[in-house]
Amino acid sequence: MYLTSFIHREELLRIVERWLCANPEVLDAALLTRIFICDGYVLGQTLEAAIGEILRNFHDPNFRRVPIRSKGELRDALFSMAGDRSRRIDYLLGRYRENPEYFFYQTPYSGVLCLDESDRFIGSYRIKRPKRIAEKANRRIASWIFETVRDRAQSLARGRAQRWGVPLDRLITSPEEMEREFIEAEESLAASFQKGQIRFERSSITINDVGGMKVIGSKEKLQAIEAALNCDPRIIVSERQSFHGNYEALSLTLDIAWDPEAVCRKYRDLRIWEKFVNRGIAASELKKGLEPFLENSEERIRVELMLCTPESMVESELGSSMHEERIIAQRDFKPYRGYIPTNVEFLLEYIFAVGFSPAAKIGAIPIKLWGRYLPDTLGMFVRELFELPEYDLFY
């Protein structure tokens, strides 16, 4: 889990690798808390500054921000976008007005709407929720695990072919034998985790869009924004991806510097530390400012910028490319459904829970990649972190 939107991404990666091998260090729980407090705040402030500059230059110098907590609030704002409405937009907005609950109205969403002086929706920014980060990281890790297990299974088959003196492509293998070799390869990989012998390829676990911005405008305005970003010496456009078909938009991965002085000053002046009490760090430590948390931090982070027209925005929220339906499809399509990737997702969720809980330290890692668990078990471990009671009918 290499989160390029975090300024302590290397440190977080090392913690995750240790925990995947059930080999935590004493200070890991406290470090997780510091990382999620510090990096989350830095990311939010950097997104605010970046989208502010774009919108002031290309939309409205006096735009305002409105924090929201659900997708329904975002989708309600679609009615206020400027520009001509096609029959398709009118149709989708009409369906939404008739039954907003059908469109995942109460889906949690940690973000901010940007409205111009006429209260028209011109952009937004958000930080992915921990559950979504864990799911996305798990898909990356699961793909890596699947390829590793498949390679080990093929190695077993290659050994059999050599013993029989036949080429691998002429080796006849029964389904039962193939399944046995795959299970054996999976158990071998689990043993490698148990022995602490696993190291991930950085590219296979990198996530660039933990922090994201979206700007809405005409095609001409969006082209002007992209051109300005490409000419800005402070910004590196590291990736560019165009979407076509039902949903047309441009995704830019921006490598940008953040402003330590401005971020630390706002943390102190607005008493932001008060939001982080009961997170396992004493209030007296939080009051000292963000500076003590910045050791070993990176100077630049990566965030995603989506540029889309009003019609594409409506399509992505209410049409055939609706975000929640893509999430459901991703959850249903898993090329590898062994117990290891399930445990990875559970463990990543637990890591976030530790960083958000009052727990300053933990004992042994409760979820091990070589074990087997149900979602109820994860729920029990998380409730223990927050000192919440279990609800049982049996006494």
N, C-alpha and C positions, 0 to 999 in steps of 0.2 A: 504494500500500500504506500506508494510514493506519490504524495499529494503536492503537486508543484504550486498550488495556491497557498501553501503554508510556508512560513519563513524558517520553521524548524523541521523541514521535511526529512532531512538526513537522520536526525535524532529520532523522529517518529518511526522511520523505517527500521532502524536498529531495534527499537522496542518491539515492534510488530514481529520481526524475525525471531527475537528472543522468546516472545510469548507463543509463537507458533510451535516452537520447540519445547514449550513448557519450562523455560529456563529464565524466569524473571529476575531482575535485580531489585534490591531492597527499595531503592528510590523511584522505581518505575511508575508507581501509582501517582506519586506527587509530580513526577515529570509530565505524565499525561495530562494532569490537571492544568499545569502551567502552560503546556503547549496549546491546549484547547482554549484556554482563556486568552492567551497572548495572540496566538495565530488567528483565531477567529475574529478578534477585535481589529487586528492589523488588516486583515482581509476585508472586513466590512468597511473600514475607513478608506482603504485604497479604492474599492469599488465606488464608494460615494464620490471620491475626488475625481476618478477617471470619467465616470458617466456625467458628472457635473460639468466638466470641461467640454465634453462632446455636445451636450444639450445646450449649454450656453452659447456655443459657437454656431450651432446649426439649427436650433429650434427656438428657444426662448431664454433670454438671460435671466428672467425672473421666475423660472419654473419652481415648483415646490414638490416636496417629497411627502409621501403618505405611507407609513409602515402598514403592512398587512400580514395576516396570519393564516389565510386560507386561499385556496385556488378560486373559490367563489368570488372573493373580493377582486381578484385579478380579472376574472371573466366578466364581472359586472362593469368593469372599466372599458370593456371593448365597445360598449355603446357610445362612448364619448370620443372615439378616434375621429380625426379629421379625414377629409377626402371623400370622393364619390363612393357610393355603395353599389356593388353589383347585385344581381338577383341572387347569386350564391351567398353573399354575405347576409342579405336580408333573410334568406331562408334559414341559415344557421342561427342567426340571432333570434329569429322567431321561435325556432325549436327550443332554444335555451330559455327564452322568456316563459314558454309554456310549462317547462319542467326542469328547472335548474338542478334539482337533485339527481337527475339522470346523468348529469355531466360532472359527477364527482365534486359537488359543490363544497363539501366539507373537508376535502383533502388538505392536510396541513401544508403550509407554504410559508417559509421564512423569507420575506422579501420586502421591497419598497417600490411603490408606484411613483412615477414621475409625471406630473401634470403641468400643463402650461397655464398661462394667466387666465385662459378661458375654460380651465378645468378639463382640457382634452388630454387623453392618455397618449404620451409620446415616448415612454420608455419604462424600464424597470431594471432592478438588479436584485440578486438573491445569493444566498449561500446554501448549498445542498444540505439537506437534513442528514444527520448521522446514519439513519436507516438506509437512505439512498446511497450514501457513500459506501457503506458496508456491502450493499448488494452489488454495486458496480465493481468494487475491488474484488469481491468474490468471483464475479464472472471472469475477470482478468486472471485471477489466480487459478480458478477452476480450469480454464483453457490451458494454462501452463502445466497444471497437474495432469490433465488428460493426455497432453502430448508426451509428457514424461512417462506416464504409466504405459501408454501405447508403445513407446520406444523400448521400454523394458520388456513388455510382452513379446514384441518382435524379436528382441534379443534371445528370449527363451525359445521361441520358435526356430530361430536361426541355429541355436545349439542343437535342437532335435534334428534339424535337417543335416547338420554336419555329422551327427552320430549315425544317422541312417545313410549317409553318403549320397544325398540327393540335393539338387538345387532348391533353394527356398521357395521359388515360384512353382515348384512341382510337388511340394510337400502337401500331403492330404491331411487336414486337421479336422477332427470332428467338432461340432459346436460345443460339446461338453469340455473338450480339451482346450479350446480357445477361451472359454469362460474361466476354466481353472487357471490358465496362465495369466489371464488378465487380473484375477483376484490375487494371485501370487505376486504379480508385479505391484498391485496396489498395496499389499501388505508390506512389500519391500520398501516402497516409498514412505509408508507410515513409519516404518522402523528407522528410516533415515532422519525423519523429523524427530523421532524420539531420541536419537543419538546426537542431535544438534548438528547434523551434517548437511543441512539444506541452505542454499543461497539462491535467491531469485535473480533472474535476469531483470535489470532495471526497466527495460522497455516493456516487459510483459506485465508490469504492475503499476505503470505510470498513469495518473489521472490528472488531466489539465483543467477540468471545468468544475472544480469544487466551488469556485466563485464565478458567477456569470452575470453579464449585462445584456439587455436587449434594447435596441433603438428602432423606433418605427418611423417610417417616412416614405416619400415617393422614391422611385428608382433613381431619379437624378440626385436627390439629396443623399441617398445611401452611397451612391458612387462617389460623391464629393467627400463624404466622411471617410471612406476607405482610402481615397487618394491622400487626404490630409494625414491619416495615420501612417501611411507608407513614407511620408516625407518628414515625420516627426522624429528627431534624433533621440528622443527619450524613450521611444517605443520600438520594440522589435516585433514584427508580425511573423511569428514562427511557423504558423500553419494557416492554410486557407482551404476551406471546403465549401463547395456550392451544393445546394440541395435543389433538385428539380422534380417536376411531377405535380402531385397534389399539393405538396408543400414546397414553396420556393423561398429560399433564404440563403444568406451567406454567413458562414461561421468563421470567425477570425480568432486564433489563439494569440493573445497579446502578452509579450514579456515586458513587464513594466517595473520601474523602481517605485518603492514606497517611501514616504517621508517620515523618518523616525521622530524628528522634532515636532512636527504637527500632530502626529498620532499620540505621542506621549503627553503633549501639552493638553490635548482635549481629554485624554483619560483622567488627568489630574484636575483640570478646571471644572469638568462636569461631574466629578465624583463617580466616574464609571465603575470604580472598584465596588461600589455598593451592590451592583448587579451580580457580583461573583461571590458573595458571602455564602456560607454553607456549601462550599465546594471543596472542603478539605484543606483550605489554606486560611490561616488566621487573618482576621480583618486588619490587624496591625501590619502584616506583611503586604497585603493588598494596597493599603494606604500609601506605601512608600513609592508608588508609581509603577509604571510599566518597565522602566529602565532595567531593574534587576532581572527581568524575565527575558531580556533580549540577547543574552550571551549566546554566541554561536549562531546567530540568526543570519539568514540570507538577505542580500540587498535588493533582490528582485523576485517577483512572483509571476506566475502565469494565470491568466483568467481568460474566459471565453466571452467574446462579443458577438451577438447575433444581430444582423441587420436584416430587417424584413419590412415588407409593405403591410398596410392595414389588412388587406385581403389575406395575405399569408399568415398574419397574426391570428385572425379569426379561424382560419383553417387549422392552425396548429393547436388551438385551444378547444374548438368545437367541432371540427370536421374530421376527415378521414385520417388525418395524422395526429389525432389527439394524444397528448403526452401520456395520460394515464393508460390508454389502450396500448401504447408502445411498451410501457412498463410491464403490464400484464403479459404481453406477448414475450417479453424478455424473460420473465419469471417462468413461463410455461416451456420455453425452448431452452433446454439444457442438454448439450451434447454429452455431458458426463454427469451422471446422477449418483455417483458413489458416496460413501459416507464422509470421505475426507473434505470435499468442497462444502458439504452441509456444515461440518464442524468449523471450517474456515469462516463461513458467514456468521455462525453463532459467536465465534471468538472475536471477530471484528466488532460485532455489536456490543459484546461485553467490554471490549477495550474502550469504546466510546462511553459506555455506561459508567465505567470506573472514573473517567475524566470529568464526568458531569455530576458524580455522586459526592456525598459528604465524606466518603472513605479516603483517608490519607494514605493508607497502605493496605495491602491484601496479603494473604498467605500464598498457598499454592494456586496455580492457575486451575480453575475448576473445569475448564473445557480443554480436552486434549485431542489432537488430531487423530490419534490412534484409538479413541474411544467411540462410543455411539450414544447419541442424545436425542431427546425429543424437544420440540419448542417449549413445552411446559418446564423442562429442566432449565433452559436458559432463563425463562421468566422467573423461576425461583431464585436463581443466582443474582439476577438484577434486583429483585425485590430485597434481597439480603443487603445489597450495597446501599440501598436507600432506607434500610431499616423499616421496611413495610411488612405488615403481617400477611400471612397466607390466609386465603379464604377457604376453609374446609367445613363440610357439613358433619364430619365425624369428629367426635370429641371423646 
